[in-house]
Amino acid sequence: MPRTAAFFDLDKTVIAKSSTLTFSKSFYQGGLISRRAALRTAYIQFVFLAGGADHDQMERMREYLSALCKGWNVQQVKEIVAETLHDLIDPIIYDEAASLIEEHHTAGRDVVIVSTSGAEVVEPIGELLGADRVVATRMVVGEDGCFTGEVEYYAYGPTKAEAIKELAVSEGYDLSRCYAYSDSATDVPMLESVGHPYAVNPGRALRREALAREWPVLTFNRPVRLKQRLPAFSMPPRPALVAAAAVGAAAATAGLVWYVSRRPGRRARRAQESFARI
């Protein structure tokens, strides 16, 4: 059977905020941005949460963040993200999204995070969520190990759909049987590229699109720390299943031998002899 996957947008779909802007305070404390820039990113976060972001707003945000991170040392960014990941991201993961990720994994589907945020932020979050793959924006890094302010790959709009189709070819996914989840109308190309699209906490534009196309609309509103959730049910690997079956069969056989041996008479002796031949 062809393989399948579930593709998740990140911001306001899996987590309740913008992944990049959430780290602005940590970047300020690490000396990467000024107090003024930290306040501005906090305001952008508020606008993003209050009304979402259309194409023009996303373009302005991209330009602002590209200029802001110019000159940042990439290794320092990774260290700050690693140090503050659990404090900042873990509390804002939607319980409903985490449950969906578990369900897709249990069903044998890969889970892929597809986000416009930078790879330095998205990849650790994907690892935290147990995602199998991550598609994210990549910035150009100079020979000095710092961002140049230029964008190498922008995971946004139609580019997300292209990345999904490329993964379908390389990984053997049957897109007609795959799933996709997003909150933004800018991700319509991604949603319409799979057989099972879902609008999550959609803005007005995506809600209209979902109603017109009869796409299911989901509401996620329960951010919760992963460690506070019930442990996820997971199937043991195949060798463990085989070993468990062998142990179970041996135990059952031993129990049956003991039971028969306790029965008096010739039938018990015959049964013992039969098991001895086995």
KARACOR-V260265 format. One record per pair of residues at least 24 apart in sequence whose ideal C-beta (glycine too) atoms are under 10 Angstrom apart, sorted by the first residue. I is the first residue (numbers start at 0). GAP is how many residues later the second one is. Records with the same first field share a line. If there is no record, write none. Layout:
# KARACOR-V260265
I->GAP + GAP
This chain:
# KARACOR-V260265
0->107 + 171 + 173 + 176
1->166 + 169 + 170 + 171 + 172 + 173 + 174 + 175 + 176
2->105 + 106 + 107 + 165 + 168 + 169 + 170 + 171 + 174 + 175
3->100 + 103 + 104 + 105 + 106 + 164 + 167 + 168 + 169 + 170 + 171 + 172 + 173 + 174 + 175 + 190 + 191 + 192
4->99 + 104 + 105 + 106 + 107 + 127 + 128 + 159 + 162 + 163 + 166 + 167 + 168 + 169 + 170 + 172 + 173 + 174 + 175 + 189
5->94 + 95 + 97 + 98 + 99 + 101 + 103 + 104 + 105 + 106 + 125 + 126 + 172 + 173 + 174 + 175 + 188 + 190 + 192
6->102 + 103 + 104 + 105 + 106 + 107 + 126 + 128 + 153 + 154 + 156 + 157 + 160 + 166 + 168 + 171 + 172 + 173 + 174 + 175 + 180 + 183 + 184 + 186 + 187 + 190
7->89 + 92 + 93 + 96 + 103 + 104 + 105 + 106 + 107 + 118 + 121 + 123 + 171 + 172 + 173 + 174 + 190 + 192
8->104 + 105 + 106 + 107 + 146 + 151 + 171 + 172 + 173 + 174 + 175 + 177 + 178 + 181 + 182 + 191
9->79 + 87 + 103 + 104 + 105 + 106 + 107 + 111 + 112 + 115 + 116 + 119 + 121 + 124 + 126 + 172 + 173
10->37 + 38 + 41 + 42 + 104 + 105 + 106 + 111 + 171 + 172 + 173
11->36 + 37 + 40 + 41 + 82 + 170 + 171 + 172 + 188 + 189 + 190 + 191 + 208
12->81 + 84 + 100 + 101 + 102 + 167 + 168 + 169 + 170 + 171 + 174 + 185 + 186 + 187 + 188 + 189 + 205 + 207
13->75 + 78 + 79 + 80 + 82 + 83 + 84 + 86 + 87 + 97 + 99 + 101 + 111 + 112 + 115 + 117 + 167 + 169 + 186 + 206
14->73 + 74 + 75 + 76 + 77 + 78 + 79 + 82 + 100 + 110 + 113 + 114 + 205 + 208
15->33 + 73 + 75 + 76 + 77 + 78 + 81 + 185 + 204 + 205 + 206 + 207
16->28 + 31 + 32 + 71 + 72 + 75 + 206
17->26 + 27 + 30 + 31 + 35 + 43 + 97 + 98 + 99 + 103
18->62 + 69 + 70 + 73 + 94 + 96 + 97 + 98 + 99 + 102 + 103 + 105 + 106 + 117
19->24 + 25 + 41 + 45 + 48 + 49 + 95 + 96 + 97 + 98 + 100 + 101 + 102 + 117
20->24 + 25 + 27 + 28 + 40 + 44 + 96 + 100
21->62 + 66 + 67 + 70 + 95 + 99 + 103
22->54 + 57 + 58 + 61 + 62 + 65 + 66 + 94 + 95 + 97 + 98
23->44
24->59 + 63
25->51 + 54 + 55 + 57 + 58 + 59 + 61 + 62
26->41 + 42 + 45 + 49 + 50 + 53 + 54 + 57
28->51 + 55
29->42 + 43 + 46 + 47 + 49 + 50 + 53 + 54
30->45 + 49
31->36 + 37 + 39 + 40 + 41 + 44 + 45 + 48
32->35 + 36 + 39
33->34
36->27 + 31
39->24 + 28
40->24 + 27
50->152 + 153
51->131 + 132 + 133 + 134 + 149 + 150 + 151 + 152 + 153 + 154
52->63 + 131 + 132 + 133 + 150
53->130 + 131 + 132 + 149 + 151
54->101 + 102 + 129 + 130 + 131 + 150
56->129
57->58 + 98 + 99 + 126 + 128
58->95 + 97
60->55
61->54 + 75 + 89 + 92 + 94
62->86 + 88
64->51 + 52 + 53 + 72 + 74 + 84 + 86
65->52 + 71 + 73 + 74 + 81 + 82 + 83 + 84 + 85 + 88
66->82
67->79 + 81
68->49 + 51 + 70 + 77 + 78 + 79 + 80
69->69 + 72 + 76 + 77 + 78 + 79 + 80
70->71 + 73 + 75 + 76 + 77 + 78
71->48 + 67 + 69 + 73 + 74 + 75 + 77
72->68 + 71 + 72 + 73 + 74
73->44 + 46 + 65 + 67 + 68 + 70 + 71 + 72 + 73
74->45 + 70 + 71
75->69 + 70
76->41 + 43 + 44 + 62 + 69 + 70
77->41 + 42 + 43 + 45 + 46
79->40 + 41
80->37 + 39 + 40 + 41 + 42 + 43 + 44
81->38 + 42
84->36 + 39 + 40 + 42 + 43
85->38 + 42 + 139 + 140 + 141
87->37
88->32 + 35 + 36 + 39 + 40 + 136 + 137
89->35 + 38 + 133 + 134 + 135 + 136 + 137 + 138
90->132 + 133 + 134 + 135 + 137
91->131 + 132 + 133
92->32 + 35 + 36 + 127 + 129 + 130 + 131 + 132 + 133 + 136
93->106 + 107 + 124 + 125 + 126 + 127 + 128 + 129 + 130
94->125 + 126 + 127 + 128 + 129 + 130 + 131 + 133 + 134
95->104 + 105 + 122 + 123 + 124 + 125 + 126 + 127 + 128
96->32 + 84 + 103 + 121 + 123 + 125 + 126
97->31 + 32 + 122 + 124 + 125 + 126 + 127 + 128 + 131 + 134
98->121 + 123 + 130 + 131 + 133
99->79 + 81 + 98 + 100 + 118 + 120
100->28 + 29 + 30 + 80 + 131
101->28 + 127 + 128 + 129 + 130 + 131 + 132
102->129 + 130
103->28 + 74 + 75
104->25 + 26 + 27 + 127 + 128 + 129 + 130
105->126 + 127 + 128 + 129
106->72
107->127
108->64 + 68 + 69 + 70
109->57 + 61 + 63 + 68
110->68
111->51 + 52 + 55 + 59 + 61 + 66 + 68
113->41 + 42 + 45 + 46 + 47 + 49 + 50 + 53 + 66 + 67 + 68 + 73 + 76
114->40 + 41 + 45
115->38 + 39 + 40 + 41 + 43 + 44 + 68 + 70 + 71
116->38
117->29 + 33 + 37
118->33 + 34 + 36
119->27
121->33
127->98
128->97
129->96 + 102 + 104
131->39
132->30 + 34 + 38
134->24 + 25 + 27 + 28 + 29 + 31 + 32 + 55
135->27
154->35
155->28 + 30 + 31 + 33
156->27 + 28 + 29 + 30 + 31 + 32 + 33
157->28 + 29 + 30 + 31 + 32 + 35
158->30 + 31
159->26 + 27 + 29 + 30 + 31 + 33
160->26 + 27 + 28 + 29 + 30 + 31 + 32 + 33
161->27 + 28 + 31
162->27 + 30
163->25 + 26 + 29 + 30
164->25 + 28
167->25 + 26
179->35
180->35 + 37 + 39
181->24
182->24 + 35 + 37
184->24 + 25
187->25 + 27
190->24
252->25
